[in-house]
Structure formats: structure tokens, C-alpha cells
């Protein structure tokens, strides 16, 4: 049986299965800050965003994303 490549369209890293988050602790105990990391990349710097609050919009998908498909012009 032949394998087929399936492309899934995502609009934010929050929809990606390779996203992991770490809690960022601040002096204000009521802040809910997380750091977004990519588990798929082989880069040493795998940080997508270092400071994401619950009320913030999702950061954009980085250009170095390993599963990003180059768009044809």
C-alpha cells in the first residue's frame, strides 16, 4: 500500500500537535503567562514566543517552521 502525504491547514501554532507550553512565573501571581516551544524543529532555538498571555492573540507561525509548506506563486 502506498503512503500518501496529507496536508493540514493551520492558522496558528496553537492548533499544531508539536506545540508545547511552559508556564512563565512572574511577581504577579494572577498573571497567566506561557512560553510557546516547537517540539518538531531541530533548531537549538525552538521558541515560538517567550511571553503569551491568555488574553493575547496567538503569535504568527514562524518562518522557520519545519512543517510549513512553501507557497507556490
C-alpha positions as CSV (number, residue, x, y, z in Angstrom):
1,X,0.0,0.0,0.0
2,X,1.4,3.4,-1.0
3,X,1.8,6.1,1.6
4,X,0.2,9.5,0.9
5,X,1.2,12.9,2.2
6,X,-1.7,14.7,3.9
7,X,-1.5,18.5,4.2
8,X,-3.4,20.1,7.1
9,X,-4.1,23.8,7.0
10,X,-3.4,25.6,10.3
11,X,-3.6,29.2,11.1
12,X,-1.8,29.3,14.4
13,X,0.7,27.1,16.3
14,X,-2.0,26.6,18.9
15,X,-3.6,24.1,16.5
16,X,-0.4,22.2,15.9
17,X,0.4,18.9,17.7
18,X,4.1,19.9,18.0
19,X,3.4,22.8,20.3
20,X,4.5,22.6,23.9
21,X,4.0,25.3,26.5
22,X,5.8,26.2,29.7
23,X,4.5,28.4,32.4
24,X,6.4,31.7,33.0
25,X,6.4,32.8,36.6
26,X,6.2,36.5,37.3
27,X,6.0,38.5,40.5
28,X,2.2,38.9,39.9
29,X,0.6,35.6,40.9
30,X,-2.5,36.4,39.0
31,X,-0.8,36.6,35.6
32,X,-1.1,33.6,33.4
33,X,1.9,33.7,31.1
34,X,3.2,30.8,28.9
35,X,6.1,30.3,26.7
36,X,5.5,28.5,23.3
37,X,8.0,26.0,22.1
38,X,8.2,23.8,19.0
39,X,9.0,20.1,19.6
40,X,9.4,19.3,15.9
41,X,12.3,21.6,14.9
42,X,15.9,20.5,15.2
43,X,17.0,24.1,15.8
44,X,18.6,25.0,19.1
45,X,16.3,27.9,19.5
46,X,12.9,26.3,19.3
47,X,11.0,29.2,21.0
48,X,8.0,30.4,19.1
49,X,7.1,33.1,21.6
50,X,8.5,33.7,25.1
51,X,5.6,35.7,26.5
52,X,2.0,34.8,25.7
53,X,-0.8,36.0,28.0
54,X,-4.2,34.3,27.9
55,X,-5.8,37.4,26.5
56,X,-3.2,37.9,23.7
57,X,-3.8,37.0,20.1
58,X,-1.9,33.9,19.0
59,X,1.6,34.6,17.6
60,X,2.1,34.1,13.9
61,X,3.6,30.8,12.6
62,X,7.4,31.4,12.4
63,X,9.1,31.3,9.0
64,X,11.4,28.5,10.3
65,X,8.5,26.2,11.0
66,X,9.6,22.6,9.9
67,X,6.1,21.6,8.7
68,X,5.4,24.8,6.8
69,X,4.9,24.2,3.1
70,X,6.3,26.8,0.7
71,X,3.5,28.6,-1.2
72,X,3.7,28.5,-5.0
73,X,3.4,31.9,-6.7
